[in-house]
Amino acid sequence: MKYLEDSPLALTQAELEDGHAVNITSAYLAAAEAVKGFETLPEDVPKSFIYTGNGFNQIVVPAYVGLGIGKSASANWIEGASIYYGPKGYT
């Protein structure tokens, strides 16, 4: 994702979609695969999916809006997965 010196709306469609593929889609699909693996493990084995990030899901920096979009979207599906899978002990 490129640094935007001007408008936060300067990303092309291709650049925006590339950022989504990296920050949202790939992590989402990796988490789905992790859950499939978790379901094959004994109950007493800890099961965690780790997605590292930064504050861009809460802090808006116009020059990095493309990254913020990705972090915000990922924060949403991660929270949803945490609520759904938390009772199973998945973190």
N, C-alpha and C positions, 0 to 999 in steps of 0.2 A: 504494500500500500504506500502510495507516495505522500510526501509532505505537501500540504497545500499552502502556498504562500499567499494566495488571494482568497477567493470565495470558498466556503465550505461546500458549495454545490458545484465545484469545478471537476469532480471525478467524472470520467466517462462511464458509460454503461458497462463496458468491459472491465474497467478497473474496479467498479463497485461489485460486479459479479465475481471477479477474482477474489476480492476481499471476503465476500460471503462464503465462497468455496473453502477458503482457508480457516476463517474464524468461526463459521457457523456449521456449515454442512459436514466438513470432515470431523469435527469434534463430536457433533451429534451422532454421526454414524459410528464413530469409535465407541461412544458411550453405549449405543445399542448393542454392539458386539460384546462389550464388557459385561453387560447384563446377561447376555446369553451364557457367557462363561461363568458368571456368578452363580447362575442357577444349577450348574453342574458341580459346584463345590460343597463340601460338608458345611452344615450350619455353623459350626464353631470357628470357621475360617473367616477372618475379617475381609470385607468386600468394599473397596473404595475405588472410585474413579476420580482422578485428579486432573483438573483443568486449571492451569495457571493463568493469571490475568494481571490486570492493573486497575486503576481507578476509572478507566474510560467508560465504564457502564454507569458511573455516577457523576463524573466530572466531564463537562463539555469543553474541549479544546478545539476551536474551529479548524486549526491546521491539521488535526488528526481525526476529523469527523468520520472518515471511513472506518477507522479502527473502533471508534466509539459505537458505531452502528453494530458492528460485529460483536463487541463485548456485551452490549445491551441485549441483543437477541440471544446470545448464549446464556447470559445470566437468567433470562426468562425460562428457557427450556431446562436449565440446570435446577432452578428452583422448583419447577414442576416435577422433575424427576425425583428430586429430594423428598418432596411431599408424598409422591406416589410410592417410591421404593423405600422410604425411611422405615416404615413398619416391618419390612423384611430385613432390616439391619444393613442395607446398602447405604453407603455414604459417598 
